[in-house]
Amino acid sequence: MHDVIVIGGGPVGLRVAQKVAKAGYDTLVLEEDRAIGAPVQCAGLVSPRVVQMTGTKSIVGDFNRATIHPPDAEPLEIVSPVPKAYVLDRGAFDREMVTKAKMNGAEIRIGSRVTGWDRKGKIVFRQEGKKHSARAEVVIGADGPNSLLRRLSDISVKGEHLPGIQALVGKEPDGIHIFIGNDTAPGFFAWELPHPAGTTIGLATDSGNAYSYLTRLLGRMGLDRKVIALQAGTIPLGTIQNSVGDGFMLVGDAAYQVKPLSGGGLYTGLVSADHCADILIDALDTGDTSQESLAVYHQRWQKDIGGEISKGLWMRRIYRKFSDKELNRLFDALRDKKIMDVVGNEGDIDYPSALARSVLKTSPKLLKFAGPLIKNLF
């Protein structure tokens, strides 16, 4: 019998485990993979907030500029006075997080695939071919986009799952690059980011085969013969009806706590993990782990980041309607120095809706590109 079982040993689940174990509660983490931090399923681009929140040392580099490549127009370079983005070594970052969880008293069991949950705190899992079970006062579902706990709890979601894939290539790092266009990555974008062993080039799409688009992109870059490894994952975009029930809570990708415009889930997941841990500790302290008691968690993370996720979904709907010609015209319109100064100074990858408001106030003529939905940002 444990106080808490966390399903999923990614950074978000480990953050919850670290805090709850530090508070003195018996905490078990069950991770399906046989190693923490592998396989990597994230590009590792984060804001300074993630670095500040975690104190991570697994930094590949910090950047105050990025280059966006429209479909056919000239690239657009965004420059800020201070670093606005960090690239992490995701494998090393995850291992840092597991070390912190262990140091605070959490038990980590790798190679443990959860196969069942009975809504009364009993978890069934397989480890090394053998069936095991464990119980907890509260079970935390930090088990990703296809969360077993979420599916067994019958909590409804409204959204989509985007396939993402990236290649580690033997190329000297060249900063941050974003590629957009319906011929490159329909419905989303492609990226080029520094990596400790070279460069990662990847993309996600809501239309067609992600691997085929990546192969084509690498061929255009002349890098198709320099691929060292491939990494793939799933990006959940949308909203969730609820994230708690009697004796259970959902966090991270399992709760669709993901930024719709970038697909990033570390900042939103870690913010939610802190709310989750705080409310969970209070519930354990009082001995009340009912849905009513745990519901404060859902209210807090919704108040904190839920609005930004909703605005991001609106902005994504707009983006998906753009043709390549319209994207080219949009980026030509953005080349105004006043606009670029606003983007460089106020750009924030965690809260893009605030930047959209500032840009539109600087140049209201851009409203013609967005249509009536953009009014939801105000």
Phi, psi and omega in degrees: 000129178241162173286317184221137169242127177255121176267112180115120182255036172279178183303324183289312177297322180292328177295316177299313182299317180302313185288320182289320178294321179299329179284358175100009182262140181294116188233127178243131175250126177251115181244127184294318182289159183273359177211139176284133179091004178214136358284153177283133180229031184211144180287334175088014178273121183223166176274166175302336181299320181295319178297317180292319182295320188259341184066025185297147174252001186272057186257124175281322179181161173244150191221139176246013177212152177212150180246125178256132182250103175293172184305310184227352182274171178295146177302151180242119181262129177255127181235132178242156181290340180225160178300129179249354182213146174237146171251126182258151165279100189297324178298314180293323179298313179299321179292327173299316182295322180289326177297317179295320179297316180296317182299334179267003172109001180285144175264131182244126176239109180273167181063030184243102184264116180286130181242348182200159179205133187255013180070359179245017177097357180270127178246133175250132180214160178247133178221124182054041176079000182249147180273134179227165174217156178207158180235156178208155174296320180223136176250132180253122176269099174243039191257032166082186186302324182259036185318121175294319181298319179296317181293320180288338180274352179064025174284130184272148177230156177230110182174204183214160176245120179263130174285133177237145180212142176218153180244135168274121184239153178279078181218138177299135180301143183221045177077199183257128178229138177238132181241127180237162178136150183287345176271343183262308182205081184306130176082354180210229180200171175246159183221156171227122185225150175295151178218150180304333182251015180147242182217141172256134176233123184209178179198166170225155182208154175253014183212117176090192186267115183299321181297320180295317179296320179295317179301317179296317180297315179297323178296317178297328180277351183073027184245006185295340178261007181246017181285127179265319182202156176245143177227138183225156178196186182231136179251114178272124179237129179153204182230158181236140183295319184202160180230016178216164173201186178297112176075018175209156179216148177247144183211153177074216181301330179298334180252017179056037178271068187227140179286121187293333184276329182249341184078004180284139181233001183289309181297307182298322179291320181290321175301314181292325178299321178294317176297318180300312181296317181299312182290324179296317179297317177300318181295319179291323178299321183269348181078015180246102181248030178286166178301321181299319180289317184284343184299339178300327178300311180300319180296321184289315182288329176296318179294325184283308186235352183299320179297319180293323177297317179297316178296322178297324178293321175299314182294326178293321177300320178296310183302319183295338181275350184285134169277168179298322179297319179292324177295319177299316180294322178299313183288332172295322179291334181281353186283001176297134184300320180298318180294315182294328175295319178296315180298315181294322183278323188250357181302136184211111185289347177271332183227068184293337182295327178295320178294319179301318178299314182295319180296317181292327176290326178288323182219083181302338181298341179290346178302332182295339179278340190260330182081183186295335182297334183297338180298340178293345181283346186259000000 
